[in-house]
Amino acid sequence: MVELREVDCGDVTLRCAIEGPEAGTAPLVLFVHGFPESWYSWRHQLAPVAAEGFTACAIDVRGYGGSDKPHPVDAYSMKNLTGDLGGLKQALAPDQPAILVGHDWGAPIVWNTALTRPENFKAVAGLSVPFAGVPQRPFTEVFQEAFIKQGRFFYQEYFQEPGVAEAEAEKDPRDFVARMMYSISGDVPPDDYWNKPYGATFLEGLPDPQPAPWLTQEDLDYYEGEFKRSGFRGPLNRYRNHENDYEWLQGWKGKRIEQPSLFIGGTRDPATYLFGATDDPVRMMRMFAPKVEGHVLEGVGHWTQQERPEEVNQLLIDWLKRI
């Protein structure tokens, strides 16, 4: 049975969904979600992982759900988010290193937490987004060259100006979540819905979401309720810290993730291939995380652990039991 608990992590208090043995008496596995999600995105993983003898803890990232929501943009920097996980580990299991699992934005958060706090985290798994090492330049420069200067829309550029994307998303949070999730899932009919001109809105041109077994009306009820209460400012502020993140991570330039690592992506997920920057994410990752095991699931879109929970659980639990 999942227990929702608020945990003081030092800088912020995070809402955590915890299942399994009491924290500190069993290996602690921290699950970190992405955008636009919630601890609930790990609903299919908590009980199976706990059943194998782990303490499974899925958080609401700061800015989401029941966690604290500081207002400043720079409160959502990678430095602060990795600090939250360090503080959470110390609060729940101060005497033993923990294991990290992240998806979407949660993947870069856990990759960089493992990189910058190796003494606190003995292994790390990322879903959807592979680790590409310490950045050589801010990602804003990358998407400006690849998209904006070519007159093409790119969602992260659209998210930069505070208030713009918030207004679109908060007009109907349920529709926003449903359209975004469906449009980059493995269920959407093949089409280049995201190839639209600069100046378009986020939802413009996205297909009407169709029923999917992995995203039920009950699931959408939960996401809708969370975002109606929390709003989207905190979640979108994550995208507004590329320059801050770049500068902070230069302190680990040339470093690699040396812990055992796991990557799970999908053949229908553009993030798995870093939007065309690599055709083999696992091979690319070995340069930066030499102990990585990798799996790219056929036909899976962006919402890896929600679209294929049984396959993901099998791979994840097998890996957890071996590290």
Summary of the structure (lengths in Angstrom):
residues: 323
radius of gyration: 18.3
end to end distance: 25.6
largest distance: 54.6
contacts: 1137
relative contact order: 0.16
helix: 42%
strand: 16%
